[in-house]
Amino acid sequence: MLLVGIAMIVLPGPAFIVIPIGLGILSLEFERPRIWLEKLRARVQAAGTKLREKRRQQREN
């Protein structure tokens, strides 16, 4: 699943959905993918927070 997601980065397809699913599956068995998945979640949450702040600032102006 993870390899398919990586291939979808250059091929047509929803790589941004498939890669986290593959990491989730691997994280059930291995520690390293669990760490990668936690880092990915933190980055997505930070990006979402930043985007919400930017939108809020644009509305106020």
C-alpha positions as CSV (number, residue, x, y, z in Angstrom):
1,M,0.0,0.0,0.0
2,L,2.8,2.4,0.9
3,L,4.7,1.6,-2.3
4,V,1.5,2.2,-4.3
5,G,1.2,5.6,-2.7
6,I,4.8,6.5,-3.4
7,A,4.3,5.4,-7.1
8,M,1.2,7.7,-7.2
9,I,3.3,10.7,-6.4
10,V,4.5,10.7,-10.1
11,L,1.6,8.7,-11.5
12,P,-2.1,9.8,-11.5
13,G,-3.8,9.0,-8.2
14,P,-4.5,10.1,-4.7
15,A,-1.0,9.6,-3.2
16,F,-1.8,11.9,-0.3
17,I,-4.5,9.5,0.9
18,V,-2.8,6.2,0.1
19,I,0.6,6.9,1.8
20,P,-0.9,7.6,5.3
21,I,-3.1,4.5,5.0
22,G,0.0,2.4,4.2
23,L,1.9,4.0,7.1
24,G,-1.1,3.3,9.4
25,I,-1.1,-0.4,8.4
26,L,2.7,-0.7,8.8
27,S,2.5,1.1,12.2
28,L,0.5,-1.7,13.6
29,E,3.6,-3.9,13.4
30,F,6.6,-1.6,13.3
31,E,7.8,1.3,15.4
32,R,9.5,3.4,12.6
33,P,6.3,3.8,10.5
34,R,4.4,4.8,13.7
35,I,6.9,7.6,14.3
36,W,6.6,8.7,10.7
37,L,2.8,8.7,11.0
38,E,2.9,10.8,14.2
39,K,5.2,13.3,12.5
40,L,2.9,13.4,9.5
41,R,-0.1,14.0,11.7
42,A,1.7,16.8,13.5
43,R,2.6,18.5,10.2
44,V,-0.9,18.2,8.9
45,Q,-2.4,19.7,12.1
46,A,0.1,22.5,12.1
47,A,-0.6,23.3,8.4
48,G,-4.4,23.3,9.2
49,T,-3.9,25.6,12.1
50,K,-1.8,27.9,10.0
51,L,-4.4,27.9,7.2
52,R,-7.2,28.7,9.6
53,E,-5.2,31.6,11.1
54,K,-4.5,33.0,7.7
55,R,-8.2,32.8,6.7
56,R,-9.2,34.4,9.9
57,Q,-6.8,37.3,9.4
58,Q,-8.0,37.8,5.8
59,R,-11.6,38.0,7.0
60,E,-10.7,40.6,9.6
61,N,-9.0,42.8,6.9
